[in-house]
Each structure stands twice: as C-alpha cells, then as structure tokens.
Amino acid sequence: MKFNKLLFLGLLFITQAAFAQEGIAVYTDYLTDNYYLIHPSMAGASNCAKLRLTGRQQWAGQEQAPALQTLSFNTAVGEKSGIGIIAFNDKNGYHSQSGAKLTYAHHLMFSRSTVDLNMLSFGISGAFIQSRLDETAFTVFDPIVYGGITQKDSYFNLDVGASYHYLDFFTHVTIKNIMANRRDIYSAGIESDNLRKYLWSVGANFGDDDGLMIEPSLMIQVTEQTKEKTIDLNAKAYKQLEFGKIWGGLSYRRSFEGTQYLNGGFVTEQKLQYVTPFIGVNYKQFMLAYSYNKVLGNVKFDNAGYHQITLGLNLFCKDKPYDCHCPAVVN
C-alpha cells in the first residue's frame, strides 16, 4: 500500500503542477457565489458589487501541502459595463506563484422590461503572474538544478469569455490562457507553452425566491495540450428565511481519463473523482461559505480532505432589476 500511496502522491503533484502553471486552478469556488473567479464575463453582472476572499487548504496536517488564497472584487460601471480585479497566492511544496488579474466586461441587454432577464455578456482578463521554485534546500548536485537559490519568472496572459442569462437559465464559456507562454525556471522542453483551458458551465433555477429554489448545473473543463477532460455535476438549493438566505449542495467531479497502477499484480485504472459538499449563508450584505472536497478511489494520499472557506461582502446594491430566479445576477 505504501507503493500505491507514493504513486498516487506523485500523480497528484504532477496534476497540481499542471494546474499551478495556469494561474488560479479551477476548483469549485464558483458554487459559493463566485462565478467571476473563473468567468471574466461575470464582472459587474450582478446588481451588487461583490468582494470575495477565499482560503483553501489541501491535505490537512501534511508538510508542504498545497494552499491557495484569492481576493476578488467586481462591480458594474454604468449601465452596460463591469470591471474586476483578482489577486491570488498559490503554494504547492517548493513551487509557489502569485499574481493579479484585471477584467473588463460588457453586458448587452435584450430585456423588454424589468419582468424578464435577457443578457449577453463578454469579458476579458489580463493576468500578470510570477512563478517561483525554491531550490534553497537542494544540496545534492544535479546538472539541471541550480540549488541554493529561488528561481523566479513572470509572464502575462489573457482569459476571454462570454455569458448568457435568459430568465432562470444561464450558461458561460471561457478560454483561459489564450496566449502561448512558458516559465523559464525549468530545463528547456519540460513545460509546454500551451496553457489553454476551455470551460463551459450551464444550469437553471427552479422554484420560488421566497421559498425553496433548486439549481442543477454542470461544468466541463478541457485542457488543450494534454487533452484532459473533467465534468462537474452540481445540485444546489436556496432557502429564504427571516434573517437572510441559507444555501448548500453537492458537487461531483470526475475525469474522463484514468491512470493505471498495479494492484496485487493486476493493472487497474483509476479516474480522478471527488465529491464536494458545500454550505453558505447570506445575512444582510455579508456572505459566509464552507466547502469540503473528498477524494474517492482505492489509491489516495490519505483520508484528509480539502477545506475551503469563502467570506463575502455585497456592496452598492441596487434595487432588484429583474423578476427572475437568478441568484448570480440578482441578490
């Protein structure tokens, strides 16, 4: 079992390294009222400006475990535009990165009146990212490792996307890292300069804003260079109470590809999959949410899960502009 754990640990580190080079990894933050974090077209789409702070900790209790913090703010500017900013810090063992994204979005309104919502949005984010590789602890000579220093490199990239909201239905499409770019902190040829990733989200809301509302949705990710694909299947519910609103749900992520490993002399395939229960509450202009990722499968590093907390503040809220079941647009 020790071999299996080491194998799976290696696979997870490879996966995390691949995520790390793309900027902010795509987890399930969007389900905790943070669609702007992954879809630039959602900047300024809501009737409130949104300030969101997230903290994520993986493999609790393990040294050099991955950890991510993000701080984002987006707001409408005028009747048809939105702007946003994201700052983040990501650490994974000897690798770390930090950066910022600036976003502009434009919203085209096709609504006939305040009764219906019919909005097409476009967004673009420019990202400046610095990656670091700490080699100060590497004392054994290796011709491709400098040792004794922290290597750094910075690069620029762009995310573009579009969103469409019609009544209680929504969909988002985003292309991350559309520019060819690569960090120069590794030996030549180790990393690809193609970091493009494609995201597609779709969902709808059913029910009553003053009672119980149900939101099924899904999201598909495709990484162009490696051809990796994953799907998120999500179910979310909202309940309006006297003091505010509580909400929560469950997400299931599964990869389309698997990794082979030896199990008692037989070759077995395991696909990346985990479940994420999450819960949140809105009280006046404040929001608090917690989510927990649990990895499934026979081979895993340990039984520790991935914890994430989101703190939110809604600012400068306008009167509800639409009569729809659309919590991402109307708070």
ZAGUPA-473330 format. One line per 2 residues: number of its first residue (from 1); their letters; for each residue z, y, x of N, C-alpha, C. Coordinates in steps of 0.1 Angstrom, whole numbers, plus 5000, padded with zeros to 4 digits. Atoms other than C-alpha are relative to their C-alpha. Example, Ala and Ser with C-alpha at 12.3 -4.5 7.8 and 13.67 -1.06 7.14 Angstrom:
REM residues 2
1 = AS = 5000,4988,5009,5078,4955,5123,5000,5012,5009; 5000,4989,4991,5071,4989,5137,5008,5011,4992
//
This chain:
REM residues 331
1 = MK = 5000,4988,5008,5000,5000,5000,5000,5013,5009; 5000,4988,4991,5006,5023,5030,4986,5004,5003
3 = FN = 5014,4997,4997,4969,5020,5039,4993,5007,4988; 5006,4993,5012,4959,5029,5003,5005,5014,4999
5 = KL = 4995,4986,5001,4981,5059,5003,4994,5009,5011; 5007,4992,4990,4967,5071,5036,4986,5003,4997
7 = LF = 5014,4998,5004,4932,5066,5024,4999,5010,4989; 5001,4990,5011,4938,5085,4992,5004,5014,5004
9 = LG = 4996,4987,4994,4956,5112,5011,4989,5007,5007; 5011,4995,4993,4926,5116,5033,4989,5005,4991
11 = LL = 5010,4996,5010,4903,5118,5003,5004,5013,4993; 4996,4988,5006,4924,5144,4987,4999,5012,5009
13 = FI = 5001,4989,4991,4925,5165,5018,4985,5004,5001; 5014,4997,5000,4887,5163,5020,4996,5008,4988
15 = TQ = 5004,4993,5012,4884,5173,4984,5006,5015,5000; 4994,4987,4999,4909,5202,4989,4993,5009,5010
17 = AA = 5007,4992,4990,4890,5214,5020,4987,5005,4994; 5012,4996,5006,4858,5214,5000,5002,5011,4990
19 = FA = 4997,4990,5009,4875,5234,4973,5003,5013,5007; 4995,4988,4993,4891,5258,4998,4989,5009,5005
21 = QE = 5011,4992,4994,4858,5270,5013,4993,5008,4989; 5008,4993,5010,4845,5281,4979,5008,5012,4995
23 = GI = 4992,4989,5006,4873,5307,4973,5011,4994,4992; 4990,5005,5009,4895,5301,4943,4996,4987,4994
25 = AV = 5003,5013,5006,4895,5264,4933,5001,5001,4985; 5000,5000,5014,4887,5257,4897,5010,4990,4995
27 = YT = 4991,5009,5006,4918,5242,4881,5000,5002,4985; 4999,4998,5015,4930,5246,4845,5006,5013,4996
29 = DY = 4994,4986,5003,4941,5283,4847,4994,5006,4988; 5007,4994,5011,4915,5292,4821,5007,4997,4987
31 = LT = 4994,5004,5012,4935,5273,4795,5013,5008,4997; 4988,4992,5003,4965,5296,4799,4996,5015,5000
33 = DN = 5005,4986,5003,4947,5327,4787,4996,5008,5012; 5004,4994,4987,4930,5334,4820,4985,4996,5003
35 = YY = 5014,5004,4999,4893,5328,4814,4993,5009,5011; 5007,4991,4990,4884,5358,4836,5001,4995,5014
37 = LI = 4998,5005,4986,4897,5340,4867,4988,4991,5005; 5011,5008,4996,4867,5317,4866,4986,5005,4995
39 = HP = 5012,4995,5006,4842,5335,4844,4999,5016,5001; 5000,4986,4998,4833,5371,4856,4996,5008,4987
41 = SM = 5005,4993,5013,4816,5379,4822,5011,5003,4990; 4988,4997,5009,4851,5379,4806,5008,5012,5003
43 = AG = 4993,4987,4997,4862,5411,4823,4998,5010,4989; 5001,4990,5011,4870,5436,4796,4996,4995,4987
45 = AS = 5005,5006,5013,4860,5412,4768,5011,5001,4989; 4989,5000,5010,4894,5414,4751,5004,5014,4995
47 = NC = 4996,4987,5005,4909,5442,4730,5013,5005,5008; 4989,4996,4992,4938,5443,4756,4995,4999,5015
49 = AK = 5001,5003,4986,4937,5448,4794,5010,4989,5003; 4992,5011,4997,4951,5417,4810,5004,4999,5014
51 = LR = 4994,5002,4987,4974,5413,4840,5005,4986,5001; 4996,5014,4999,4979,5377,4851,5004,4997,5015
53 = LT = 4995,5005,4987,5000,5363,4880,5002,4985,4999; 4998,5015,5000,4998,5325,4888,5006,4996,5013
55 = GR = 4996,5007,4988,5016,5303,4912,4999,4985,4998; 5003,5015,5001,5006,5267,4919,5005,4993,5012
57 = QQ = 4994,5008,4989,5024,5241,4940,4996,4985,4997; 5004,5014,5000,5010,5206,4947,5009,4992,5008
59 = WA = 4992,5010,4992,5028,5175,4960,5014,5006,5003; 4986,4994,4998,5063,5190,4955,5008,4991,5009
61 = GQ = 4991,5007,4990,5086,5181,4984,4992,4995,5012; 5007,5004,4988,5058,5173,5009,4997,5012,5009
63 = EQ = 5003,4989,4991,5053,5194,5040,4985,5003,5000; 5014,4995,4999,5021,5215,5043,4992,4997,4987
65 = AP = 5006,5003,5013,5014,5208,5006,4992,5012,4996; 5008,4989,5005,4986,5229,4990,5008,5009,4991
67 = AL = 4994,4990,5009,4998,5261,4973,4990,5011,4998; 5010,4990,5003,4978,5288,4956,5007,5011,4991
69 = QT = 4995,4989,5008,4988,5323,4942,4988,5009,4997; 5010,4990,5004,4965,5346,4923,5006,5011,4992
71 = LS = 4996,4988,5008,4969,5381,4908,4987,5006,4995; 5012,4995,5006,4942,5393,4884,5003,5011,4990
73 = FN = 4999,4989,5010,4936,5424,4862,4986,5003,4996; 5013,4996,5005,4907,5432,4839,5002,5008,4988
75 = TA = 4999,4990,5011,4901,5459,4813,4987,5004,4996; 5013,4994,5005,4874,5474,4792,4999,5014,5005
77 = VG = 5003,4986,4996,4858,5506,4803,4989,5005,4990; 5009,4995,5011,4842,5525,4774,4999,4989,4990
79 = EK = 5002,5010,5011,4827,5505,4745,4993,4988,5005; 5009,5011,4997,4804,5482,4764,5002,4994,5014
81 = SG = 4999,5005,4986,4817,5476,4800,5014,4995,5002; 4987,5005,4996,4846,5459,4817,5000,4999,5015
83 = IG = 4999,5002,4986,4859,5458,4852,5012,4991,5003; 4989,5008,4997,4883,5435,4870,5002,4998,5015
85 = II = 4997,5003,4986,4900,5426,4903,5008,4987,5001; 4993,5012,4998,4913,5393,4916,5004,5000,5015
87 = AF = 4995,5002,4987,4935,5388,4947,5006,4986,5001; 4995,5014,4999,4944,5353,4960,5004,4997,5014
89 = ND = 4996,5006,4988,4961,5334,4987,5001,4985,4998; 5001,5014,5002,4955,5297,4992,5003,4993,5014
91 = KN = 4996,5007,4988,4972,5274,5018,5000,4985,4998; 5001,5014,5001,4965,5238,5025,5001,4994,5014
93 = GY = 4997,5005,4987,4981,5223,5056,4997,5011,5011; 5003,4991,4989,4966,5240,5087,4989,5010,4995
95 = HS = 5011,4991,5006,4939,5257,5065,5007,5010,4991; 4996,4990,5010,4945,5289,5046,4989,5010,4998
97 = QS = 5010,4990,5003,4924,5316,5030,5006,5010,4991; 4996,4989,5010,4930,5349,5012,4987,5009,4998
99 = GA = 5012,4992,5003,4906,5373,4996,5002,5008,4987; 5000,4992,5012,4897,5396,4967,4986,5000,4994
101 = KL = 5013,4999,5007,4870,5398,4941,5000,5013,4991; 5002,4989,5009,4857,5429,4923,4989,4997,4990
103 = TY = 5009,5005,5011,4840,5424,4889,4995,5012,4992; 5005,4991,5011,4818,5444,4866,4993,4991,4990
105 = AH = 5006,5007,5011,4808,5431,4832,4994,5010,4990; 5006,4992,5011,4786,5444,4804,4999,4992,4988
107 = HL = 4999,5007,5012,4790,5435,4768,4990,5006,4990; 5009,4996,5011,4762,5436,4742,5005,4996,4987
109 = MF = 4995,5002,5013,4774,5439,4707,4989,4999,4989; 5010,5002,5011,4753,5424,4678,5007,4999,4987
111 = SR = 4992,5001,5012,4781,5425,4652,4995,5011,4990; 5004,4991,5010,4771,5441,4619,5012,5009,4995
113 = ST = 4988,4993,5004,4807,5452,4612,5012,4994,5007; 4988,5006,4994,4843,5445,4622,5004,4987,4994
115 = VD = 4997,5013,5006,4842,5414,4600,4996,4989,5009; 5005,5012,4992,4822,5393,4624,4999,5004,5015
117 = LN = 5001,4998,4985,4821,5389,4662,4987,4993,5004; 5013,5005,4994,4787,5385,4679,4998,5008,5013
119 = ML = 5000,4992,4987,4789,5395,4716,4994,4991,5011; 5006,5006,4988,4768,5386,4746,5004,5008,5012
121 = SF = 4994,4993,4988,4784,5394,4780,4994,4994,5013; 5004,5004,4986,4772,5394,4816,5009,5006,5010
123 = GI = 4991,4995,4989,4793,5397,4847,4996,4996,5014; 5002,5003,4986,4791,5398,4884,5012,5003,5008
125 = SG = 4988,4997,4992,4819,5395,4910,4995,4999,5015; 5001,5001,4986,4817,5403,4947,5013,4996,5007
127 = AF = 4988,5006,4994,4841,5383,4968,5000,5002,5015; 4998,5000,4986,4854,5390,5003,5012,4991,5004
129 = IQ = 4990,5011,4997,4873,5360,5018,5001,4999,5015; 4997,5003,4986,4890,5354,5051,5006,4986,5001
131 = SR = 4995,5014,4998,4895,5317,5062,5007,4999,5013; 4992,5001,4988,4920,5307,5088,5002,4985,5003
133 = LD = 4997,5013,4996,4925,5275,5108,5011,5001,5011; 4989,4999,4990,4959,5273,5126,5000,4988,5009
135 = ET = 5000,5011,4990,4955,5253,5158,5011,5002,5010; 4990,4998,4990,4986,5265,5175,5009,4988,5003
137 = AF = 4992,5012,4998,5003,5231,5170,4991,4989,5007; 5008,5010,4994,4973,5212,5185,5001,5000,5015
139 = TV = 4997,5000,4985,4984,5203,5221,4991,4989,5007; 5008,5010,4993,4962,5172,5228,4986,5005,5001
141 = FD = 5013,4995,4997,4929,5181,5244,4989,4993,4992; 5012,5004,5008,4898,5178,5222,4989,5010,5002
143 = PI = 5010,4991,4997,4865,5193,5232,4995,5009,4988; 5005,4992,5012,4858,5206,5196,5012,5008,4994
145 = VY = 4988,4993,5005,4894,5220,5191,5005,5010,5011; 4996,4990,4990,4904,5252,5209,5014,4998,5003
147 = GG = 4986,5002,4997,4941,5247,5205,5007,5013,5004; 4992,4988,4996,4969,5273,5208,4996,5013,4993
149 = IT = 5004,4988,5006,4951,5298,5186,4999,4998,4985; 5003,5001,5014,4945,5306,5149,4986,5006,4999
151 = QK = 5013,4996,5001,4908,5308,5143,4998,5007,4986; 5002,4992,5013,4896,5333,5116,4985,5003,4999
153 = DS = 5014,4996,5003,4863,5341,5100,5000,5005,4985; 5001,4994,5013,4854,5363,5070,4986,4999,4995
155 = YF = 5014,5000,5006,4824,5362,5046,5001,5006,4986; 5002,4994,5013,4811,5377,5015,4991,4991,4991
157 = NL = 5008,5008,5009,4797,5360,4984,5000,5007,4986; 5001,4995,5014,4788,5366,4947,5001,4989,4990
159 = DV = 5000,5008,5012,4796,5350,4914,4993,5007,4988; 5006,4993,5012,4775,5357,4883,5002,4990,4988
161 = GA = 4998,5009,5012,4779,5345,4847,4997,5008,4987; 5003,4995,5014,4773,5350,4810,5009,4993,4990
163 = SY = 4991,5006,5011,4795,5345,4779,4994,5004,4987; 5005,4997,5014,4786,5344,4742,5011,4996,4990
165 = HY = 4990,5003,5011,4811,5347,4713,4993,5003,4987; 5006,4998,5013,4799,5342,4678,5011,4995,4990
167 = LD = 4989,5004,5009,4827,5342,4651,5010,4992,5008; 4989,5008,4994,4850,5314,4661,4995,4991,5011
169 = FF = 5006,5009,4989,4826,5298,4687,4999,5008,5013; 5002,4993,4987,4824,5306,4724,4994,4990,5010
171 = TH = 5006,5008,4989,4805,5294,4755,4999,5010,5012; 5001,4993,4988,4805,5305,4791,4992,4992,5011
173 = VT = 5008,5006,4988,4781,5298,4821,5002,5009,5012; 4997,4993,4988,4790,5308,4856,4994,4993,5012
175 = IK = 5004,5006,4988,4774,5302,4890,5009,5007,5011; 4991,4995,4989,4799,5306,4919,4993,4999,5013
177 = NI = 5005,5000,4987,4789,5315,4954,4985,4998,5001; 5015,5001,5000,4752,5321,4949,4994,5002,5013
179 = MA = 5006,4997,4987,4747,5333,4984,5002,4989,5010; 4998,5010,4989,4742,5309,5014,5009,5007,5010
181 = NR = 4990,4995,4991,4772,5314,5036,5008,4989,5006; 4992,5010,4993,4794,5295,5061,5010,5006,5009
183 = RD = 4990,4995,4991,4826,5300,5080,4997,4994,5014; 5002,5004,4986,4823,5298,5118,5014,4997,5007
185 = IY = 4988,5004,4994,4857,5282,5125,5000,4985,5003; 5001,5014,4997,4845,5246,5129,4988,4998,5009
187 = SA = 5012,5003,4992,4819,5229,5151,4988,5001,4991; 5013,4998,5007,4783,5236,5141,4996,4987,4993
189 = GI = 5005,5011,5008,4770,5213,5114,5010,4993,4992; 4990,5006,5008,4803,5203,5099,5000,5005,4986
191 = ES = 5000,4994,5013,4801,5227,5070,4986,5003,4995; 5013,4995,5006,4771,5234,5047,5002,5014,4996
193 = DN = 4999,4986,5005,4762,5269,5039,4997,5002,4985; 5003,5000,5014,4755,5259,5003,5013,4997,4993
195 = LR = 4987,5001,5006,4788,5266,4984,4998,5001,4984; 5002,4997,5014,4772,5269,4949,5006,4990,4991
197 = KY = 4994,5009,5011,4791,5255,4919,4996,5006,4987; 5004,4996,5013,4780,5256,4883,5011,4996,4990
199 = LW = 4990,5003,5010,4804,5259,4854,4995,5003,4986; 5004,4998,5014,4798,5255,4817,5012,4997,4991
201 = SV = 4989,5002,5009,4825,5260,4791,4995,5002,4986; 5004,4998,5014,4821,5256,4753,5012,4995,4991
203 = GA = 4989,5003,5009,4846,5255,4724,4999,5008,4987; 5000,4993,5012,4855,5267,4690,5015,5000,4995
205 = NF = 4987,5000,5005,4886,5276,4670,5000,4998,4985; 4999,5004,5014,4896,5262,4636,5014,5002,4995
207 = GD = 4986,4998,5006,4925,5272,4613,5002,5014,4996; 4996,4987,5006,4944,5303,4604,5009,5007,5011
209 = DD = 4992,4992,4990,4957,5331,4627,5015,5001,4996; 4986,4998,5005,4989,5333,4606,5007,4986,4999
211 = GL = 4994,5013,5001,4995,5295,4606,4997,4992,5013; 5003,5008,4988,4982,5268,4629,4985,5000,5002
213 = MI = 5013,5000,4996,4950,5271,4648,4997,4990,5011; 5004,5011,4990,4932,5243,4668,4988,5005,5007
215 = EP = 5011,4996,4992,4909,5249,4697,4996,4988,5009; 5006,5010,4991,4889,5220,4711,4990,5006,5009
217 = SL = 5010,4995,4991,4868,5227,4742,4997,4990,5011; 5003,5008,4988,4852,5212,4773,4994,5009,5010
219 = MI = 5006,4993,4989,4842,5224,4807,4994,4990,5010; 5007,5008,4990,4817,5208,4831,4998,5008,5013
221 = QV = 5002,4994,4987,4816,5215,4868,4989,4992,5008; 5009,5007,4992,4787,5206,4891,4999,5008,5014
223 = TE = 5001,4994,4987,4788,5212,4929,4986,4996,5006; 5014,5002,4997,4752,5216,4941,4998,4992,5013
225 = QT = 5002,5007,4987,4755,5204,4978,5003,4985,4999; 4995,5014,5000,4775,5172,4971,4996,4992,4988
227 = KE = 5004,5006,5013,4762,5165,4936,5012,4995,4992; 4988,5004,5008,4798,5161,4924,5001,5006,4987
229 = KT = 4999,4995,5014,4804,5165,4887,5014,4995,4994; 4988,5004,5008,4836,5166,4866,4999,5006,4986
231 = ID = 5000,4995,5013,4843,5172,4830,5015,5001,4996; 4987,4998,5006,4874,5187,4813,4999,4999,4985
233 = LN = 4999,5001,5015,4882,5176,4777,5013,5006,4996; 4988,4993,5003,4907,5200,4762,5003,5001,4985
235 = AK = 4996,4998,5013,4927,5203,4730,5012,5010,5000; 4990,4990,4999,4948,5234,4724,5003,5005,4986
237 = AY = 4995,4996,5013,4969,5246,4694,5008,5013,5001; 4993,4987,5001,4983,5280,4684,5008,5000,4988
239 = KQ = 4992,4998,5012,5012,5287,4661,5006,5013,5000; 4995,4987,5001,5021,5321,4649,5014,4999,4994
241 = LE = 4986,5000,5004,5059,5327,4645,5004,5015,4998; 4996,4987,5002,5080,5357,4636,5001,5008,5012
243 = FG = 4998,4992,4987,5088,5367,4672,4987,5001,5008; 5012,4999,4992,5053,5361,4685,4991,4987,4998
245 = KI = 5009,5012,5001,5030,5331,4692,5003,4990,5011; 4999,5011,4990,5035,5297,4709,4987,4992,4999
247 = WG = 5012,5007,5000,5007,5276,4720,5001,4989,5012; 5000,5010,4990,5000,5245,4741,4989,4990,4997
249 = GL = 5011,5010,5002,4978,5215,4745,5000,4990,5012; 5002,5010,4990,4964,5188,4767,4986,5000,5005
251 = SY = 5013,5001,4993,4935,5186,4792,4999,4988,5008; 5003,5012,4992,4919,5156,4807,4988,5002,5009
253 = RR = 5011,4998,4991,4897,5159,4838,4996,4987,5006; 5005,5012,4994,4875,5131,4851,4987,5003,5008
255 = SF = 5012,4999,4992,4849,5129,4878,4990,4990,4995; 5011,5010,5003,4815,5112,4872,4998,4990,5011
257 = EG = 5002,5009,4989,4815,5097,4907,5014,4994,5004; 4988,5007,4996,4841,5073,4922,5000,4998,5015
259 = TQ = 4998,5003,4986,4855,5065,4956,5004,4985,5001; 4997,5014,4998,4856,5029,4969,5011,4998,5010
261 = YL = 4989,5004,4991,4887,5013,4985,5002,4985,4999; 4997,5014,5000,4899,4979,4994,5013,4997,4993
263 = NG = 4988,5003,5008,4924,4963,4970,5001,4984,5000; 4999,5014,4998,4935,4928,4981,4988,4993,5004
265 = GF = 5012,5006,4996,4903,4921,4998,4987,5002,4992; 5012,4997,5009,4881,4933,4969,4998,5015,5001
267 = VT = 5004,4986,5000,4862,4966,4969,5001,5005,4985; 4998,4994,5014,4874,4987,4939,4996,5015,5001
269 = EQ = 5004,4986,5001,4862,5021,4927,5010,5007,4991; 4991,4992,5008,4885,5048,4915,4994,5014,4999
271 = KL = 5005,4987,5003,4874,5081,4899,5012,5010,5000; 4990,4990,5001,4893,5113,4902,5003,5003,4985
273 = QY = 4996,4996,5013,4912,5119,4870,5014,5004,4999; 4986,4996,5003,4943,5137,4858,5001,5006,4987
275 = VT = 4997,4994,5013,4959,5149,4827,5009,5013,5002; 4992,4988,4999,4974,5184,4822,5005,5004,4987
277 = PF = 4994,4994,5012,4998,5192,4795,5004,5015,5004; 4996,4986,4997,5005,5230,4792,5006,5006,4987
279 = IG = 4993,4993,5011,5026,5253,4770,5001,5014,5004; 4999,4986,4998,5028,5290,4766,5006,5007,4988
281 = VN = 4995,4991,5010,5044,5318,4746,4996,5014,5002; 5003,4986,5000,5034,5353,4737,5011,5007,4992
283 = YK = 4990,4992,5006,5062,5378,4730,4997,5015,5002; 5005,4986,4998,5051,5414,4723,4988,5000,5009
285 = QF = 5011,4999,4990,5029,5423,4753,5002,4990,5011; 4998,5009,4989,5043,5395,4775,4995,4986,4997
287 = ML = 5004,5014,5001,5030,5360,4782,5006,4992,5011; 4994,5010,4990,5046,5330,4800,4994,4987,4997
289 = AY = 5006,5013,5002,5029,5297,4805,5003,4991,5012; 4998,5011,4990,5035,5264,4824,4991,4989,4998
291 = SY = 5009,5012,5001,5011,5236,4832,5004,4990,5011; 4996,5010,4991,5016,5203,4849,4989,4990,5001
293 = NK = 5010,5010,4997,4989,5181,4865,5005,4987,5004; 4995,5013,4996,4995,5144,4867,4987,4992,5004
295 = VL = 5012,5008,4995,4970,5123,4888,5002,4986,4995; 5001,5013,5005,4960,5090,4873,4993,4991,5010
297 = GN = 5007,5010,4991,4949,5058,4891,5009,4992,5007; 4991,5009,4992,4962,5030,4912,5003,5005,5014
299 = VK = 4998,4995,4987,4959,5048,4945,5003,5015,4999; 4996,4985,5000,4977,5082,4949,5010,5002,5010
301 = FD = 4991,4997,4989,4997,5100,4974,5015,4997,4997; 4986,5003,5005,5030,5099,4955,5000,5003,4985
303 = NA = 4999,4997,5015,5042,5104,4919,5003,5014,4997; 4997,4986,5002,5048,5141,4924,4987,5006,4993
305 = GY = 5011,4993,5006,5027,5163,4901,4997,5014,5005; 5004,4987,4996,5011,5197,4904,5006,5010,4990
307 = HQ = 4994,4990,5009,5031,5226,4889,4994,5014,5001; 5006,4987,4999,5017,5259,4879,5007,5009,4989
309 = IT = 4994,4990,5009,5034,5290,4863,4991,5012,4999; 5008,4988,5002,5015,5319,4848,5008,5011,4992
311 = LG = 4994,4989,5006,5030,5353,4840,4990,5010,4996; 5011,4991,5005,5010,5377,4819,5006,5013,4993
313 = LN = 4996,4987,5006,5012,5413,4806,4987,5006,4994; 5011,4993,5007,4988,5428,4780,5003,5014,4998
315 = LF = 4998,4985,5000,4983,5465,4783,4989,5007,4993; 5010,4991,5006,4965,5493,4765,4993,4993,4988
317 = CK = 5007,5008,5010,4958,5471,4735,4995,5010,4989; 5006,4993,5011,4935,5485,4708,5002,4992,4987
319 = DK = 4999,5007,5013,4936,5476,4671,4990,4988,5000; 5009,5012,5000,4920,5442,4664,4986,5004,4995
321 = PY = 5013,4995,5004,4883,5449,4663,4992,4990,4991; 5007,5011,5007,4872,5416,4647,5009,4992,4991
323 = DC = 4993,5009,5008,4883,5394,4619,4995,4986,5003; 5004,5013,4995,4879,5361,4637,5011,4992,5006
325 = HC = 4990,5008,4993,4898,5332,4651,4995,4999,5015; 5006,4999,4987,4891,5342,4687,5010,5005,5010
327 = PA = 4989,4994,4993,4923,5345,4708,4996,5005,5014; 5004,4995,4987,4904,5351,4741,4995,5014,4999
329 = VV = 5006,4986,5002,4889,5383,4726,5010,5009,4992; 4991,4992,5009,4915,5394,4700,5014,4994,5002
331 = N = 4986,5004,4997,4952,5393,4710,5009,5004,4988
//
